[in-house]
Amino acid sequence: MSIGAALRFNAVAVTARHLSAMSPARLLKFTSGWTITLCGTFIILSDVGAASAPLLRSVFGAIRSAML
């Protein structure tokens, strides 16, 4: 096993030990907090993607028309 794989496995083992040592209520709070954070990030990124699509379309259209 290489050093990188050993360090990665050690990080996973430490995280698993830390999470298993939490009380069920605290673990639920922890996971729901991260779930809310990840869902919020996804919503923000999808909104940015939807807002930037017309801008990107117009930039690519201008580039395509300049090349023709």
Order of alpha helices (4+ residues) and beta strands (2+ residues): alpha-alpha
